[in-house]
C-alpha cells in the first residue's frame, strides 16, 4: 500500500483552502487521514468556528470506514439507520455523515487517504476538497470510468434506494435480464 506523504497532504489542504478563497467560501477546516485512518495533517483557516476539527475528522473517517464519500454515508444512514447505528458502535473513530469527506486515490485507484472539509455548505466543502486532491496529482472516485468502478469498489450511488422512488443500477440490470412475461401471464 502506498502511503501519502506529509508534503502531499499539506499540498492537498493548501489547494483546498486556495479553492475556498477563490469561491469566497466561509473559513474551512481540513483534516487528512492516511489509508489506515490515522491523522496525517490538519489545518484550520483563520476565523473557522469551534468544533470544526472534530467535524472534518469525522467526515474523513466516515469516508474511509465506509469506502465512499461522506455524502453517500449520509444517504446510507437515511436508508439503513439501524445498520449505521450498529456500524458506528463498531467504529474505531467518530463518523460524521455529511458532504465534505472525499477518498483520495492514486492513479491506479488505490485509496491512499481521505480528506474531510467543513466550514461552508457541504457541496462547497466537497468542491474545495476535490480541487485540492486534483492539485496534488491524486484522484477522487468520480475520476474513474464506470468500467473500473466494480474493480475499485467505488460507490457513486447508495446501495439501497427508497422503494418506488429510485432504482439502483444493480436492480435495473437484474430487471433487464428477467424473462419477459407473456400477455397472459401479466393478467
C-alpha positions in Angstrom: 0.0 0.0 0.0 1.4 3.4 -1.0 1.5 5.9 1.9 0.5 9.5 1.4 3.4 11.8 2.4 3.2 14.8 4.7 4.2 17.1 1.8 1.4 15.7 -0.4 -1.1 16.1 2.5 -0.1 19.7 3.0 -0.3 20.4 -0.8 -3.9 18.9 -0.8 -5.0 21.1 2.1 -3.4 24.2 0.8 -5.0 23.8 -2.6 -8.3 23.1 -0.8 -8.0 26.4 1.0 -7.0 28.2 -2.2 -10.2 26.9 -3.9 -12.2 28.0 -0.8 -10.7 31.5 -1.2 -11.5 31.5 -4.9 -15.1 30.6 -4.2 -15.3 33.2 -1.4 -16.3 30.3 1.0 -16.6 30.6 4.7 -13.3 29.7 6.6 -12.7 25.9 6.3 -11.0 23.3 8.4 -9.5 20.3 6.7 -8.3 17.0 8.2 -6.4 14.5 6.1 -6.1 10.9 7.2 -3.9 8.2 5.8 -5.4 5.0 4.4 -5.3 3.4 7.9 -7.4 6.2 9.4 -4.6 8.0 11.2 -4.2 11.7 11.0 -1.5 12.9 8.6 -2.3 16.6 8.6 -4.9 19.1 9.9 -5.3 22.8 9.2 -7.9 25.4 10.2 -8.3 28.7 8.4 -8.4 31.9 10.4 -11.9 32.5 11.5 -13.1 28.9 11.4 -15.5 28.1 14.2 -15.3 25.8 17.2 -15.6 22.0 16.7 -14.7 22.2 13.0 -11.7 19.9 13.5 -13.9 17.2 15.0 -16.5 17.5 12.2 -13.7 17.4 9.5 -12.1 14.4 11.1 -15.5 12.6 11.3 -16.1 13.3 7.6 -12.7 11.9 6.6 -13.1 8.9 8.9 -16.6 8.1 7.7 -15.3 8.1 4.1 -12.6 5.7 4.9 -14.7 3.5 7.1 -17.5 3.1 4.5 -15.3 3.3 1.4 -17.3 6.2 -0.1 -17.8 9.9 0.1 -19.3 11.2 3.3 -22.3 12.4 1.3 -23.0 8.8 0.4 -22.5 7.8 4.0 -25.3 10.2 4.9 -27.6 8.7 2.3 -26.8 5.2 3.6 -27.6 6.5 7.1 -31.0 7.7 5.9 -31.7 4.4 4.1 -30.5 1.9 6.8 -30.4 3.7 10.2 -30.2 0.5 12.3 -27.3 -0.8 10.2 -25.5 2.5 10.5 -26.0 2.7 14.3 -24.5 -0.8 14.7 -21.7 0.2 12.3 -20.9 3.3 14.3 -20.8 1.2 17.5 -18.0 -0.9 15.9 -16.1 2.1 14.5 -12.7 3.0 15.9 -13.4 6.7 15.5 -16.1 9.3 15.1 -18.1 9.3 11.9 -19.8 12.5 10.7 -22.3 11.8 7.9 -22.4 15.0 5.8 -20.9 16.1 2.5 -17.3 17.2 2.6 -15.4 13.9 3.0 -13.6 12.5 0.0 -11.5 9.4 -0.6 -8.0 10.2 -2.0 -6.9 7.6 -4.7 -3.7 7.2 -6.5 -3.6 6.9 -10.3 -4.3 3.1 -10.1 -7.4 3.7 -7.9 -5.8 2.6 -4.6 -7.2 4.5 -1.6 -4.2 6.3 0.0 -6.2 8.5 2.4 -9.2 10.7 2.9 -9.9 14.4 3.4 -12.7 15.9 5.5 -13.5 19.6 5.0 -16.1 21.7 6.8 -17.0 25.3 7.2 -19.3 26.1 4.3 -22.2 24.2 2.7 -21.4 20.5 2.2 -21.4 20.9 -1.5 -18.8 23.7 -1.3 -16.7 21.7 1.1 -16.7 18.8 -1.4 -15.8 21.0 -4.4 -12.9 22.5 -2.5 -11.6 19.1 -1.4 -11.8 17.6 -4.9 -9.8 20.6 -6.2 -7.2 20.0 -3.5 -6.9 16.3 -4.3 -6.5 17.0 -8.1 -3.9 19.8 -7.4 -1.7 17.2 -5.7 -2.0 14.8 -8.6 -4.4 12.4 -6.9 -7.9 11.2 -8.0 -11.3 11.0 -6.5 -14.0 8.3 -7.0 -15.6 10.4 -9.7 -12.4 10.4 -11.8 -12.7 6.7 -12.7 -14.8 5.3 -15.6 -17.9 3.2 -15.0 -15.9 0.1 -16.2 -13.5 0.4 -13.3 -16.0 1.1 -10.5 -16.6 -2.6 -9.5 -12.9 -3.5 -9.5 -12.0 -0.5 -7.4 -15.1 -0.8 -5.1 -16.3 2.7 -6.0 -19.8 3.6 -5.0 -21.4 6.6 -6.8 -24.9 6.0 -5.6 -26.4 4.5 -2.4 -26.7 0.7 -2.5 -30.3 0.8 -1.4 -32.9 3.2 -2.7 -36.3 4.2 -1.3 -38.9 1.8 -2.8 -40.9 3.4 -5.6 -38.6 6.5 -5.9 -35.3 5.2 -7.2 -33.9 2.1 -8.7 -30.3 1.0 -8.3 -28.2 0.2 -11.3 -27.9 -3.4 -10.0 -31.7 -3.7 -9.7 -32.2 -2.2 -13.2 -29.7 -4.6 -14.6 -31.4 -7.6 -12.9 -34.7 -6.4 -14.2 -33.4 -6.2 -17.7 -32.2 -9.9 -17.5 -35.6 -11.3 -16.3 -37.6 -13.2 -18.9 -40.4 -11.1 -20.4 -43.9 -12.2 -19.2 -46.4 -13.1 -21.8 -49.6 -11.1 -22.1 -51.5 -13.9 -20.5 -49.1 -14.1 -17.5 -49.4 -10.3 -16.9 -53.2 -10.6 -16.5 
